[in-house]
Amino acid sequence: MSASPQGRELPFPLSQSLCARCGWGKRVESERGSVFLMCRRASRDSGFERYPLQPVISCTGHEEPGEQAGLGDAGG
């Protein structure tokens, strides 16, 4: 398994997703234990899905952690 944007392990196929290694990605866990990857970029750009179908293998908005301009602590 791969670490999520918050450092915890992700189940397959999320662990294989480009979102798992993207600075815009955010791990979201439901009360029932389901895990999702949310794209925080979607809140700023309507061209991105908030919860894209996984695993994502190609994305024009992918950025390594720390590259997202103006995201700051408020983003996630």
N, C-alpha and C positions, 0 to 999 in steps of 0.2 A: 504494500500500500504506500501511497504518497502522502506527504504532509499537506494540509490545506493552507490557505492564506493565514489562518490563525495558528498554524503549527500542529494541529491534531491530525491524526490519521484519517484518511478518507477511504470509503469502500469503493471497490471496482463497480462501475466504470468511471466514477468521479475522479479517481486517482490518476486516470489516464488523460483527463481533460486538460486542455490548454488553460482553462479557467483556474485550475488548481495551482498554476504557476503564475497567475496574472495579478498584478498589483490592484486591479479593479475588482478582483474576485472577493467574495465574502461567503464564508461558511454559514449556513443557516440550518439549525436543527429544530425540528418540530417537537412539541410536547410528547409525541408518540415515538420519538427517536429517529424519524426519517431525516436524512441529510440532503441538503440541496446546496447548489452553488449559485449565488446571486451576483449579477453584474451591476456594480454600483455606477458604472458608466451610463447605464440606461436612464438613470435619474437626470442626467444632463444632456443626453443625446437620444432622441427617439428612434434612431437607427439601430439601436441595440435592444435585445430582449432582456427583460429584468431577470427571468429565469430561463436561460437558453436550454434547449434539449441537449442532453449530455451523452457521450463525451463530445466536446467541441474540439475539432482538429485544426481549424483555421479561423482566424478572427482578425479583422483589420484594426481593431482597437486594442489588441493585446499589448501590454506594457509590463516590463519586469517590475517587481516591487520597488517603490521609491521613485519611479519615473513619472507618476501621475501628477501633472501640474495642478496645483490648487486643491488637491483632495484633502489634505490635512486630517486632523483628528475627527472632524465632524462627519467624515465620510463613512466611518464604519467602526 
